[in-house]
Amino acid sequence: MMDMEKCQIAWDFFLKSCEKHGISTNLSFYQFLQSVTMEQIESMVQHAEMI
């Protein structure tokens, strides 16, 4: 899986998690990428695959 695909999966997981917990965010995809590490992205991808 390409890194950009992983980033998109992590972004989708982040947005769904925020929605699930009633958290609103104005964070853009670009801001999201600037604020997370590759390890965090990998973790989100793993969690997203479990659902």
Summary of the structure (lengths in Angstrom):
residues: 51
radius of gyration: 10.5
end to end distance: 18.0
largest distance: 30.4
contacts: 108
relative contact order: 0.21
helix: 75%
strand: 0%
